[in-house]
Amino acid sequence: MPMHRIPLFCLAVLATMAMASAAMAKPQPARVSQADIIKNAAPGDWRRLDPDNTLVMELQGKPVIIELAPRFAPQHVANIRILTREGFYTGIGVVRVQDNYVTQWADPYDEDKDKAKPLGSARASLPAEFSIAYKGLPLSHFKDADGWAPVSGFVDGMPVAADPAKNKAWIAHCYGVVGAARGNPLDSSNGTSLYAIIGQAPRVLDLNITVVGRVVKGMDVLASLPRGPGAMGFYEKPEQAIPITRARMLADIPVGEQPAIEILRTDTPTWTALVEASRHAIGGWSVHSALHSNICNRSVPTRDIPKSTP
């Protein structure tokens, strides 16, 4: 059949088949595993914890290390430093463990005026710090849609969502994120009661609670505690609280006793490559690549500080 007599739709099908065949013939770029990307990260891709913005708690003989977020909640972080250094957290305990939701710690006697622990020089009331300005924020953007916000990514190792049109950015409620519990009044949080997300990300809490940081080590401790038998996972009696035996700012721990870990920076090409790798399945087991990632299923790697590093 002469070429000019072939129906147009047939030509379109032939062209599509040719393009598909060419695509199959074209060598595909080799995928590097996330483990190899982390292994091959340059020394400058890692950072140490800021001693003045790191809270170290001891729970059941194990450390729980929380990196605070002064960029996002400066007044709450300042209050947490005071509460830590004046001994408020030492001796209080975990009062709530709700399955697939949160582990929360507070003074178990906070509703008993005769037994409640004094706040010392910490402030009893703070303004809500639900969000900060988006403009000028050094956000390492994710390419995929978040679903909860127009823009998302990481800042200072924190998972961040943002609405540029409203000039708002906030730390998202992902696994391991730490927030300051509050009552109905917006200014009722002060850091005396904190919680960590131990389940699937409850993003409905975004912009409703001040987020103060994230757990960088010790999620296994917080997530494995006995679930509370009371409503919303609370322990029913103060004496059931699991005590925090000691809480210190990293800066106040003798150098020889400080946890020797460092965090992968989230403002580097290595981090960008790691996020992209998480979108692709590799290896003999996988048959499908999601080609999608979001800030709550992308954890930030940590590692022991190499002994040769001064």
N, C-alpha and C positions, 0 to 999 in steps of 0.2 A: 504494500500500500504506500503510495507516495506520501512523503512527510506532511504535505499541506492538507492531506485528507484525514490525518489522525485527529480525533476529537481532543479538544483542549483539556478536558478532565484527565484523559489518558496521559497527556504530556505532563500534567501536574503530578500524577502518580509516579511516573517514571523519574521525574526530577527529584521527588521526595526519596524514592528508593536509592537513587544515585548518591544523594547527600548522606543518607543513613549508612550506605556502604562505605563511603569515604570516611565518615566519622569512625566507623568500626576499624577501618584499616589504619587510621592515624594513631600512632603510639600515645597511650595515655600517660600522664605524669605519674611517676612512682609516688605512692603515699608513704609518709613517714609516720610511725606510730607516736602516740602521745608520750609513751615511756621514753622513746629515743629523743624526742624533742626536749624533754625535761633533763635527760641524761647529758645531752650535748649543750645545754644552756651555758652561756659564758658566765664567768664570775660576776661580771657587772649586771647580769640579769637578776641577781638576788639582792635582797636587802635585809638588814637586821631589824629587829623590833625596836621601836622607840621606847626607851626605858621609862620616860615620863608619861607615856600613853599606853602602857601595858599593865593589865591587872592579872596577878597570878594568885589563884585560889587553890587551897588544898582540900580535897574532898575524898574521904575514905582512903587517905594515904596517897592519893594520886593528884597530879596538877591539872588544873583547868586554866588555860591561858587565853585571856581576852584582849584583843587589840582594840583599843578605843578609837573613836572617830571624832576628834575635836573639830574637824572642818564642818561636820554636819550638826553636831550638838555640843557646842563649846561650853555652855553653862552647865549642862548635865555632866559632861566629862569633868569639869572643874569640881563639881560637887562630889563626884565619885572618887576623885583623888583625895579629897578631904575625908570622906567617910572611910576610905581604906586606911589612910595614914593615922586616923584617930581611933582605929580599931572597931568600927561599927560592924563590918562584915565578919570579922573573926568572932566566932561563937554563935552567929545566927545560923540559919539552915535552909535546906530545900524544903519548901512547904507544899509544893504541888508538882506532880508529874502526870501530865495528861497525855495518853497515848496518841501518837501521830500529831502532836501539837506542840506543847511546851514543857520545859522544866523551869520552875520558878523558885527563886530564893528570896527570903525576907526575914524579918524578925518575927518568929512565931507568936510572940506576945504583943504584937504591935497594936492590938485592940484593947489591951489591958494597961491602963495608965500607970498602975503600980509596978508592973513588970517590964513595960516597954523600954527598950534600950534608948538612951538619950542620943540626940543627933550631934551633940558637941557644937562645933562651929559651922557645921554644914547647914545649908539653907533648907528650910522646911517646905518652901514652895518655889517653883521655877516656871517660867513661861514655857509653853509648848514649843518644841523645836522639831516640827514635823517635816520641814523642807527648807532648802536654801535656794539661792538664785542659780539658775542654770547657766546664764551668760558667763563666759570665761572659765567654766569648769573644765578641767583637763580630763575629759571623759574618753576612755578607749571604747569606741562604739562597737556594738554588735550589729552585723548586717541583717540578721533575721528579726522579724516582728516579735515584739514582746507579748502583746495581748493585753497588758495592763497599762501600758504607757506608750506614747509615740516613739520614744527614744530610750535605749538602754545600753548599759556597758559597765565598765568598772572604773572606780576612782580610788586611789590609795588602797587597792586590794578589796574594796567594798563593792558589792553588787548594787548598782545605782540605776534607777528609772528616772525619766525626766519628761516634762512637757514644755518644749521650747516656747510654744505660743503663750503659755502662762508664766514663763521664766521661772519654773519650779524644777527642782531635782531632789531626790530623796533616796535613802538606802532602802532597798526592797526587802521584804520579809522572806528571805531564803533560808534554807537549812543552815543552822549555826549562827544566824544573826541574833544579836542581843538587844533587847528593848527595855525601856523603863515603864513598868506597869503603872497604870493610873486609874482613877475612878471616873465618874462622869464629868467633873470639871476639867477643862482642857489643861489647866495649870496644876493638876494634882499629882504629877510625877516629880520625884526629886532624886531618884537613884537608890532609894532605900530598898526598893523591891525591883529586882531585875529578872528577866526571863530569857531563855534561849530556845529558838525553834528547833525541835527534835524530830519533826515529821515533814510531810509534804508542805511546800511553801504556802502559807496562808496569806496570799497577797491582798486579801480583803482588808488586812490590818494596815496596809500602806497608807500613809498620810493621816492616820488616826492615832498613832503612838510615836513618841520620840524614840528613834533607834540610836543606840550609843556605841555600837561596835559589832564585832563578830568573834566567835571562838576560833582560834587558830590551832589549838591543841586541847584535847580532852572531851571531844564530843562523845567518844565511846563511854566516858564516865557518866556524862549527863543523860545520855540516851538509854543507858542500861539500868537506871535506878528503878526501884519498885513503883509501879503505877499507884497513884493515890486512890483510895477506895471511895472517897467522898465525891460530891458533885464537882464537875469540871476538873477532876483529878487531884483535888486538895486532900492532904492528910487531915484526919478528923480531929486530932488532938495535938497541941503544941509539942508534947514530948515525942511525937512520932517524927518530927522534923529531922532530916539527916544533916548533922552539923557540918559547917564549914570550919575546919580546925584552925585555919590561918589564911589571911588574905593580905597581900602586900603589893605595892607597886614594884615593877621590875627594877626601877632605879634604886629602891631601898634594900634590895637583896644583894648580899656580898657577891662580888664578881665570880668567885669560885663556885657559887651555888646557883648562879643564874642558868635558866634553861638555854641550851646552846642550839637554837634553831634560827633559821632565816626563811624569808618568804620570797616567792617568785614575784618580781615586779610586774604590774599589770599595765605598764606604759612602754613595753618593749616589743620589738619584732618577734621575739620568742613567744611572748604571750599571744600575740596575734596568730602566730602559726599554731599554737596549741589550741586556740579556739576553733580555728579552721579545721584542724585535724579531728576535733570532736564531732564535726559534721559528717565525717566520712568513716564508714566501716572498712576495716582492712583485716586481712588474715583469712585462713581457710574456713573458719566457722561462719563468718558473717555472709549473708546473701543480700542484704539491703542496707543502703545508706540513707539516713534520715535527711541529710543535707539541710539540717536545721539545728540550731542550738539556742538556748536562752540563759539568762544570767543565773537562774536558780539551779541549773544542772551543770554548771561549770565551777568547780571548786578551784581554789588557788593553792597550788602545791607548796609544801614546806619541806625542809630537809635539815638534817643535822649540820651544824657548821663544821666544815672540814677542820680537822685538828691542826693542820699546817697553817690555817689562817690566824693571824695574830689578833 
